Amino acid sequence: MTKRENIRNIAIIAHVDHGKTTLVDSMLAQSGTFRENEQVDERVMDSNDLERERGITILAKNTSLYYKDVKINIIDTPGHADFGGEVERGLEMVDGVLLLVDAFEGCMPQTRFVLSKALALNLQPIIVVNKADRPNARPYEVVDEVLELFIDLGATEEQLDTPVIYASGRDGWATAEYNPEQPNRDLTELFELIVNSIPCPDCDDDGPFQMLVSNIDYDEYTGRIAVGKIQRGRVETGMRLAICREDGKVDYGKVTKLYTFEGLNKGVCDYVLAGDMVAISGISDINIGETLCAPEKIEPLPFVKIDEPVLSMTFSVNDSPFAGKEGKFVTSRHLRERLFRELDSNVALRVSETDTTEAFTVSGRGELHLSVLIENMRREGYEFQVSNPVVIYKKIDGVLCEPVERMTVDVPDEYTGVVMDSVINRRGEMTNMSPSAQNYTRLEFLIPSRGLIGYRNELLTATKGTGIVNSILEGYEPLKGEIQGRTRGALVAWEDGETITYGLYNAQERGTLFIGPGVKVYEGMIVGENSRIEDVTVNVCKKKHATNTRASGSDDALRLVPPRSFSLEQCLEFIAEDELLEVTPESLRMRKRILKTDLRAKAKAKKQ
């Protein structure tokens, strides 16, 4: 075995919005990756439109930089729990991690999750207390919290003896001895710490080639590209490889092109040695979790077990009166092909057939995980409809169990009572309560995943937008009992047509409208929320009868309350069991499963 002293492989892990991607920006800039006059976007690693719009990382990304003569391969991982599958497989490729923790927020649910995965793989951590210069920062308290978390997660003595560095990813400095009066000017101390603390890969250069495929890249000219860290041997252009499939079968393929990661780009090369990260082109049907190895020694590597999905939804062909008018891909064949293609790179997703060819069950890690898929599909021109999200139950020792999440809520002190009541109503149990900042309290709960569906909206309303909620899967427990769903009914359109101000004016007396005048609607479409628990049919296309009598004030314009607009996630949280969300590239329309008013009434009578 030889030590590859000129390579370090690290992943940057943290809770969502603790500054991973911003820190990578500064590291790339200070290592000379960009030319001096090069214009570079903020959060340059967040490369797709959705990541830029939402300000979150969705896909794990590879990059590299050079510090002195050492190549540092970096994987920037997502921080949101719903994309934990991306984190888990990214950790398979590295020898150490930078654990970023916000100097104000401290340890959050996802901090626990990513750290537990890193410790289980025995990776060397470095604690980076980021945003140390922000107002109300409490860097030293946060270090104590992180070390307590290490102990909670059963860290070894070596892992507990981890170095700590204070940083500002935004301003591009890091220092082991933090002094607010004299912050460092650059990231030199962080680079030195990575080179000196993270172990270099142990490599068997002379053994037969072996590599686990941890990620899939795609190029429209060369097709699928397998990405991973070489465990043993070397790979060369033109080399014949054995592909160990997940079902135990072995196929064969040939390397047409090799790439290594150079800054934000991939550089073509003739060969790559063990310990480095490589992208291999030429094997068109390669999948994540499969092993590439030399044909003379076929030896599959074990793939990391990805946590199971907790939520599922039904994706089906759009059958509303507006079907086919706004989308490019509308048939069940299109829908099936796209969903199963998503499985190639989205390892935490599951897709299964139903008893009809028109619908598919899609399961994921959470609402955000599924809503990102829906948003990507609509942007690609797909038109379909989805059901409300439901949790996936498990039978454990003959007992029906449901997923339970650890939820952290940070709220101003005056709202703690409201939050506690609302969570208890959703079958949550409080496990901890502590001050988190000036006039703010942090509440920790264990709550069924069922109780979290639609809760974020309720929390924002109850706390006037000041509450911050985070959650992560804790485990499975026996069913907690009934949880009350939506407490208000829907306002449902009575006929097909175009909305008229007069009809909307009469309808708004019944509740809150979701649409304004001049909008095309159909019978059974949800146009608002009733102020009471039952659904009400309203005629929003109703015109005022023309008469030759004029009452005083009749010429005054009818005043409409501005309609409430919904994001995709809010639509998914709002729809009930008997409702669907119609998704097209141009519109999101909530509707009843049974569109006809009389048929809906009959179905309701039968149910009773």
C-alpha positions, 0 to 999 in steps of 0.5 A: 500500500502506498500513501498518495500524499498529494491528494486529499478527498473531503466532503463539506457537510452541514445543516441547510443554509449554514454556508457550505456552498459560499465557503467553497466559493471562497476556497476556489477563489483563493486557491487560484481556480479562477482567472484574476479577471474572471466573472464568477457568480455567487454560489457557483456550485449551485448550478441548476436553476432550482438551486439558484432560485431556492438558495439550496443545494439539491445535488452533491457536486464534485470540484477540486483545487490545488493548495501548494502541491496538494490536490484537494477534491471537494464534494459540496453536499446538500444540507436539507434532510430530503436530499440525504441520499446525496450526502450518504453516497458522497461520503463514500468517496472521501477520507474526511469531512468539514463539519460546518456549524452556524455560529449563531444557530448551532447544532440543528437536526441535519447537523446530527444526521450528517455527522452520524453518517460521517462518524459511522464511516470513521471519517476524520472530521474538522469542525468549522464554526462558520459565520463567526462574524455575524451579529449575536454569534456565540462561537465558543458555546457552539463548539461545546454543543458540537462536542456534546453531539459527538459524545451523544453519537458515540464518537471515538476518542480520536474523533473527539480530538478533532480540530476546530477553526472559526471562519466566515465563508462570505468574507473568505477568512478562517482562523484557529484563534478567533479574535473579533477585533483582528479576523484573518484575511484569508483561508490559509489556516483552513487549507493547512488544517485540511492538508495536515489533519485529513488523511491522504488515501491509502492506495494499492497502485499495482492491484487490479482496478476497482471502483464503486460508482457513487454518482452519475453525470450526463453529457448529451454527446457521450451519454452517462458518465460514472463518477467515483473514487478509485479504490485500487489500481489504475484506469486507462482510456480504452481499457476493458472493464467488468460491471458488477450489477446490483442483482449479481450479474456481470457485464462488460464495457470499454472506457472511451474517455477519462476525466478528473475534476479540475476546478469547476470543469472536468479535464480529459486525461489518459489514465488515473491512479488509485485514491483520486476521483474520476469520471468514466465515459463509455458505459451507457447503462451504468447505475449508482451503486454498481462496481467497475473492476478489472475483468481478471479480478471481479470483486463487487464493493458493498454499496452504502445503504440509503435510508428508506423513503417516508412519504409517497404520492401518486403521479397520474396522467392529467384527465382534467378538462384542460388536459393537453393544452399546456404541456408537451409530454402528456401521455402515460408513456411519457410519464412512465419513462421520465419517472423511471429515468429519475431513478438512475441518479436519484437514489433515495427515490422509489417508483412503482407501478399501480393497478392502472397504466395511467398512475404511478406511486412515487416515494421520497424522503419528504415533501421537498424531495418530491416537490423538486422532482415535480418542479423539474418535470413541469419545467421540462414540459411535462403535464400530469397530476399528483395526489396529496402526500401520505406517509409510508407505514411499516410493520415492526414485530407485528405492530403497525408503525409510522415515521417519527421526526425530530423537529426543532422550532425557533420562535419569539418567546411570546409564541411558545404557547401557541406552537406547543399547543399546535404541535401537541394537537398533531400528536407531538411530544416536547423533548426540550426547551431552551433559550436560543437567542435574545427573546427567542426560544428553541423548542424540540419535539418528536412528532409523527411525519403525518403531523408535519404535513401542512404544519410549516404553513400553520406555523408561519401564520401563527407566528406572523412569519417569524418561526423557523422549523427544521426536522429530520427522521428519528425512527419508527414508532407505533401509530400515535392515533388520529391527527386532524387534517385540514380544518377548512373546506374548499370553495369549488367551481360550479361550472366551466367558464371564465371567472367574472368579478361579480361572481367572485365578489359573491364567492369571497363572502364564503371564504378566501379566494385563490384566483382573480377575474378573467381566469378559465376554470372548470367544474370541480376546480378548487377556487378558494378556501371556505371559512367553515369545515365543509366544501361549498360549490360557488359560481365564480362565472356568474354575471350580473343580470341586466335590468333597466332599474338603477339603484344608488351606488350600483355603478360603484366598482365591486371591490375584490380582496387580492387572491391568495397565491400558492407555491407548489409546496403549499398546494401539496400541503393544502390538498386533501385525500379527495383532491388532486393537484394538476401540474402543467408548465404554465399552471398549478390547479387544485381540483376535486378527484370527482369533478361533477358536483352531482357525482361528488354528492352521491359518493359522499352519501355512499361513504356516510 
